[in-house]
Amino acid sequence: MDRPLVALVLAGGTGTRLYPASRSDRPKQFLPLGGDRSLLAETVARADFADHVVVSTRPAFADDIADHAPDAEVVVEPAAKDTGPALVYATHRIAASYDDPVVVVLPSDHHVGDGFAGAMTSGARVAADTDSLVAFGVEPTRPETGYGYIEPGADRGDARDLAAFHEKPDAETAARYVDQGYLWNAGMFAWTPEALFSAARDSPLSPLLDALDDGDADAGFAAVEGVSIDYAVMERAADAAVVPADFEWDDLGSWDALERIVDADENGNVALGDDPVFVDAADNVVATDGATVSLVGVSDLAVVAWDDRVLVVPKGEAQKVREVVSRLNRKEMF
């Protein structure tokens, strides 16, 4: 491919489900989870398949990006309004900075295995050759209720038509999706700026794009609501494709994910941080930044002690941590 390939890393979220390690002033992308480097630093390091790396973030986090991605260009979105406005804005900036680029979008909170770089470059070629909006769909390893799904359509060779997106399902529906060959929606995309802008002009993000063309990003963000790129653009696109990806992948979005990336002891317990004490305890996840945690006679819990905060939740209910954060936000305690 003779066009510059730009990896666009999304680093503007807070990671509410990883509370209390993730807080309003310390988002999860700045945390090391299962490694020595932060999630953001790990993401930027594996973006070495690209010619350039751009990190998109919100104003509150902009000054901290250099500590984790010192060689990356930083794009600061005027306001935090979900991935739709963020990606249109960042892609607009990239189009102005690089000659005829292809963009690959990478969230900064994923765990990936071998084969990642090859899949990304393959998806970028599909985007460049077909002018399609490309989503990456991961081959499921289990019925998972915490992920959205992509329904693939007709075979295109290196890709499939993207027939439909499906929201996070219940357990029975997730099992059916896996049986039917649906893919996990990994939140990773590839496109040319022209393809994205063409689709965005027929979407709720059209006022933002018009304002960006006029050089007024602040007015553009003020003119649109917060919305995901999936809902605003991808689900409405006339020409979208999905590139199946078979590398190991996990969205590090909740505490139960640690048991899939950190080695467990003989009783299935997983520890991140200082060694906890387990007595007649099995299949638990413990994360701490210094406190000594002891578990006796319990199983299937996530126990997190970070700063002066403690969280205890059944692993199967880990997605509900966002409800705790919602209540803390109302009290200005997040």
TASUL-V786465 format. One record per residue. N is the residue number from 0. PHI is phi in whole degrees, 0 to 359 (NA if undefined). D_LAST is the distance of its C-alpha to the last C-alpha in whole Angstrom. Layout:
n:N phi:PHI d_last:D_LAST
n:N phi:PHI d_last:D_LAST
This chain:
n:0 phi:NA d_last:45
n:1 phi:262 d_last:46
n:2 phi:246 d_last:43
n:3 phi:296 d_last:40
n:4 phi:257 d_last:37
n:5 phi:246 d_last:34
n:6 phi:273 d_last:31
n:7 phi:255 d_last:28
n:8 phi:262 d_last:25
n:9 phi:275 d_last:21
n:10 phi:220 d_last:18
n:11 phi:250 d_last:16
n:12 phi:276 d_last:14
n:13 phi:249 d_last:10
n:14 phi:72 d_last:11
n:15 phi:299 d_last:9
n:16 phi:285 d_last:12
n:17 phi:259 d_last:12
n:18 phi:298 d_last:9
n:19 phi:266 d_last:8
n:20 phi:295 d_last:11
n:21 phi:269 d_last:9
n:22 phi:228 d_last:6
n:23 phi:301 d_last:6
n:24 phi:257 d_last:9
n:25 phi:213 d_last:10
n:26 phi:291 d_last:11
n:27 phi:297 d_last:13
n:28 phi:294 d_last:16
n:29 phi:266 d_last:16
n:30 phi:261 d_last:16
n:31 phi:273 d_last:20
n:32 phi:233 d_last:20
n:33 phi:84 d_last:24
n:34 phi:200 d_last:25
n:35 phi:271 d_last:25
n:36 phi:258 d_last:24
n:37 phi:295 d_last:21
n:38 phi:301 d_last:21
n:39 phi:295 d_last:21
n:40 phi:299 d_last:24
n:41 phi:296 d_last:26
n:42 phi:295 d_last:25
n:43 phi:297 d_last:27
n:44 phi:297 d_last:30
n:45 phi:275 d_last:31
n:46 phi:274 d_last:31
n:47 phi:289 d_last:34
n:48 phi:288 d_last:36
n:49 phi:267 d_last:36
n:50 phi:282 d_last:37
n:51 phi:217 d_last:34
n:52 phi:235 d_last:31
n:53 phi:237 d_last:28
n:54 phi:253 d_last:24
n:55 phi:257 d_last:23
n:56 phi:212 d_last:19
n:57 phi:265 d_last:17
n:58 phi:304 d_last:18
n:59 phi:296 d_last:14
n:60 phi:254 d_last:16
n:61 phi:301 d_last:19
n:62 phi:291 d_last:20
n:63 phi:267 d_last:19
n:64 phi:298 d_last:21
n:65 phi:299 d_last:24
n:66 phi:292 d_last:23
n:67 phi:248 d_last:23
n:68 phi:219 d_last:25
n:69 phi:296 d_last:28
n:70 phi:260 d_last:31
n:71 phi:271 d_last:29
n:72 phi:285 d_last:29
n:73 phi:244 d_last:26
n:74 phi:247 d_last:25
n:75 phi:253 d_last:22
n:76 phi:291 d_last:22
n:77 phi:299 d_last:22
n:78 phi:207 d_last:19
n:79 phi:277 d_last:16
n:80 phi:224 d_last:19
n:81 phi:74 d_last:19
n:82 phi:284 d_last:21
n:83 phi:298 d_last:24
n:84 phi:301 d_last:24
n:85 phi:300 d_last:23
n:86 phi:284 d_last:26
n:87 phi:297 d_last:28
n:88 phi:296 d_last:28
n:89 phi:296 d_last:27
n:90 phi:294 d_last:31
n:91 phi:298 d_last:32
n:92 phi:294 d_last:32
n:93 phi:296 d_last:33
n:94 phi:299 d_last:36
n:95 phi:281 d_last:37
n:96 phi:261 d_last:36
n:97 phi:233 d_last:38
n:98 phi:276 d_last:42
n:99 phi:55 d_last:42
n:100 phi:277 d_last:39
n:101 phi:244 d_last:37
n:102 phi:249 d_last:34
n:103 phi:244 d_last:32
n:104 phi:264 d_last:28
n:105 phi:233 d_last:26
n:106 phi:297 d_last:22
n:107 phi:262 d_last:21
n:108 phi:226 d_last:20
n:109 phi:248 d_last:23
n:110 phi:251 d_last:25
n:111 phi:228 d_last:29
n:112 phi:244 d_last:33
n:113 phi:298 d_last:36
n:114 phi:98 d_last:37
n:115 phi:297 d_last:34
n:116 phi:298 d_last:36
n:117 phi:297 d_last:39
n:118 phi:294 d_last:37
n:119 phi:295 d_last:35
n:120 phi:291 d_last:38
n:121 phi:297 d_last:40
n:122 phi:297 d_last:38
n:123 phi:296 d_last:38
n:124 phi:296 d_last:42
n:125 phi:300 d_last:42
n:126 phi:297 d_last:40
n:127 phi:290 d_last:42
n:128 phi:279 d_last:45
n:129 phi:244 d_last:44
n:130 phi:60 d_last:42
n:131 phi:273 d_last:40
n:132 phi:277 d_last:36
n:133 phi:250 d_last:35
n:134 phi:252 d_last:33
n:135 phi:259 d_last:33
n:136 phi:247 d_last:33
n:137 phi:270 d_last:33
n:138 phi:296 d_last:35
n:139 phi:293 d_last:33
n:140 phi:253 d_last:34
n:141 phi:193 d_last:33
n:142 phi:290 d_last:32
n:143 phi:235 d_last:28
n:144 phi:274 d_last:26
n:145 phi:270 d_last:23
n:146 phi:243 d_last:25
n:147 phi:280 d_last:27
n:148 phi:233 d_last:30
n:149 phi:243 d_last:33
n:150 phi:266 d_last:36
n:151 phi:281 d_last:39
n:152 phi:249 d_last:42
n:153 phi:297 d_last:45
n:154 phi:286 d_last:46
n:155 phi:250 d_last:46
n:156 phi:101 d_last:47
n:157 phi:278 d_last:44
n:158 phi:210 d_last:42
n:159 phi:235 d_last:42
n:160 phi:302 d_last:41
n:161 phi:266 d_last:38
n:162 phi:283 d_last:39
n:163 phi:191 d_last:35
n:164 phi:263 d_last:32
n:165 phi:230 d_last:31
n:166 phi:292 d_last:27
n:167 phi:305 d_last:26
n:168 phi:264 d_last:28
n:169 phi:281 d_last:29
n:170 phi:298 d_last:31
n:171 phi:295 d_last:34
n:172 phi:291 d_last:34
n:173 phi:300 d_last:32
n:174 phi:297 d_last:35
n:175 phi:293 d_last:37
n:176 phi:301 d_last:36
n:177 phi:297 d_last:36
n:178 phi:297 d_last:40
n:179 phi:273 d_last:40
n:180 phi:84 d_last:39
n:181 phi:290 d_last:36
n:182 phi:245 d_last:34
n:183 phi:290 d_last:30
n:184 phi:280 d_last:28
n:185 phi:276 d_last:27
n:186 phi:72 d_last:25
n:187 phi:249 d_last:28
n:188 phi:220 d_last:31
n:189 phi:219 d_last:34
n:190 phi:196 d_last:35
n:191 phi:269 d_last:37
n:192 phi:305 d_last:36
n:193 phi:299 d_last:39
n:194 phi:293 d_last:38
n:195 phi:295 d_last:35
n:196 phi:294 d_last:36
n:197 phi:299 d_last:38
n:198 phi:290 d_last:36
n:199 phi:292 d_last:33
n:200 phi:291 d_last:36
n:201 phi:248 d_last:37
n:202 phi:210 d_last:33
n:203 phi:298 d_last:30
n:204 phi:267 d_last:30
n:205 phi:304 d_last:33
n:206 phi:299 d_last:32
n:207 phi:295 d_last:30
n:208 phi:296 d_last:33
n:209 phi:299 d_last:35
n:210 phi:293 d_last:33
n:211 phi:296 d_last:33
n:212 phi:297 d_last:36
n:213 phi:272 d_last:37
n:214 phi:81 d_last:35
n:215 phi:235 d_last:32
n:216 phi:295 d_last:29
n:217 phi:299 d_last:27
n:218 phi:295 d_last:29
n:219 phi:296 d_last:29
n:220 phi:292 d_last:25
n:221 phi:293 d_last:25
n:222 phi:273 d_last:28
n:223 phi:234 d_last:26
n:224 phi:273 d_last:23
n:225 phi:293 d_last:20
n:226 phi:202 d_last:22
n:227 phi:284 d_last:23
n:228 phi:295 d_last:26
n:229 phi:301 d_last:27
n:230 phi:287 d_last:27
n:231 phi:289 d_last:28
n:232 phi:236 d_last:31
n:233 phi:299 d_last:32
n:234 phi:291 d_last:32
n:235 phi:260 d_last:35
n:236 phi:295 d_last:36
n:237 phi:286 d_last:40
n:238 phi:226 d_last:40
n:239 phi:229 d_last:38
n:240 phi:230 d_last:38
n:241 phi:235 d_last:37
n:242 phi:259 d_last:38
n:243 phi:293 d_last:37
n:244 phi:234 d_last:36
n:245 phi:251 d_last:37
n:246 phi:282 d_last:35
n:247 phi:298 d_last:32
n:248 phi:211 d_last:29
n:249 phi:210 d_last:25
n:250 phi:272 d_last:22
n:251 phi:280 d_last:20
n:252 phi:260 d_last:17
n:253 phi:210 d_last:17
n:254 phi:294 d_last:17
n:255 phi:294 d_last:21
n:256 phi:295 d_last:22
n:257 phi:300 d_last:22
n:258 phi:291 d_last:25
n:259 phi:265 d_last:27
n:260 phi:235 d_last:27
n:261 phi:244 d_last:27
n:262 phi:296 d_last:30
n:263 phi:265 d_last:30
n:264 phi:279 d_last:32
n:265 phi:294 d_last:35
n:266 phi:255 d_last:33
n:267 phi:83 d_last:31
n:268 phi:275 d_last:28
n:269 phi:240 d_last:26
n:270 phi:232 d_last:24
n:271 phi:239 d_last:22
n:272 phi:102 d_last:22
n:273 phi:299 d_last:24
n:274 phi:294 d_last:27
n:275 phi:279 d_last:26
n:276 phi:251 d_last:28
n:277 phi:244 d_last:30
n:278 phi:235 d_last:32
n:279 phi:50 d_last:34
n:280 phi:235 d_last:30
n:281 phi:215 d_last:30
n:282 phi:59 d_last:28
n:283 phi:254 d_last:25
n:284 phi:241 d_last:22
n:285 phi:235 d_last:21
n:286 phi:227 d_last:18
n:287 phi:209 d_last:18
n:288 phi:254 d_last:18
n:289 phi:157 d_last:20
n:290 phi:291 d_last:20
n:291 phi:272 d_last:23
n:292 phi:254 d_last:23
n:293 phi:237 d_last:25
n:294 phi:239 d_last:26
n:295 phi:232 d_last:29
n:296 phi:66 d_last:31
n:297 phi:233 d_last:28
n:298 phi:213 d_last:28
n:299 phi:60 d_last:26
n:300 phi:249 d_last:22
n:301 phi:251 d_last:19
n:302 phi:237 d_last:18
n:303 phi:234 d_last:15
n:304 phi:238 d_last:15
n:305 phi:219 d_last:13
n:306 phi:56 d_last:12
n:307 phi:255 d_last:12
n:308 phi:244 d_last:10
n:309 phi:228 d_last:13
n:310 phi:235 d_last:13
n:311 phi:230 d_last:17
n:312 phi:210 d_last:18
n:313 phi:301 d_last:21
n:314 phi:304 d_last:21
n:315 phi:292 d_last:23
n:316 phi:250 d_last:20
n:317 phi:298 d_last:17
n:318 phi:295 d_last:17
n:319 phi:282 d_last:15
n:320 phi:300 d_last:12
n:321 phi:300 d_last:11
n:322 phi:290 d_last:12
n:323 phi:298 d_last:9
n:324 phi:297 d_last:6
n:325 phi:301 d_last:8
n:326 phi:291 d_last:9
n:327 phi:294 d_last:5
n:328 phi:299 d_last:5
n:329 phi:296 d_last:9
n:330 phi:264 d_last:8
n:331 phi:56 d_last:6
n:332 phi:242 d_last:4
n:333 phi:271 d_last:0
